[in-house]
């Protein structure tokens, strides 16, 4: 008895090849282009909430690193 339709070796190879092509296409797009593509596919701001947040974070300039004070240093500063 077969387990599922279209999941033979040949079909799986085709699916893997398609996934590889899609991944390569995605790698060539900038975050701005990817956002535009998501908007075209899903609608303006609709769906893919985490992916959109990740893309927006990639477009923003990096935040400067801040040093965290240790408790000991903070105590000394208060005195």
C-alpha positions, 0 to 999 in steps of 0.5 A, a space after each residue: 500500500 502506497 503512503 501518499 500521492 506524489 511522494 516517490 523518489 522522482 517527485 521528492 527530487 523535483 520538490 527538492 530542486 524547486 525548493 533550491 531554486 526558490 531559496 536561490 531567488 530569495 537570496 538575491 532579493 533585498 529586504 525591501 524587495 522581499 517586503 514588496 513581494 510579500 505585500 503583492 502576494 498577501 496584501 499590504 501588511 497582511 500575514 507573515 508577521 515574523 518575516 516582516 519584522 525580521 526584514 524591517 530589522 535588517 533594513 534599520 541601521 544597527 543600534 550602538 552597543 551599550 555597556 551594562 553596569 554590574 551591581 557592584 559598579 552601580 553601588 559604587 556610582 551611587 555613593 
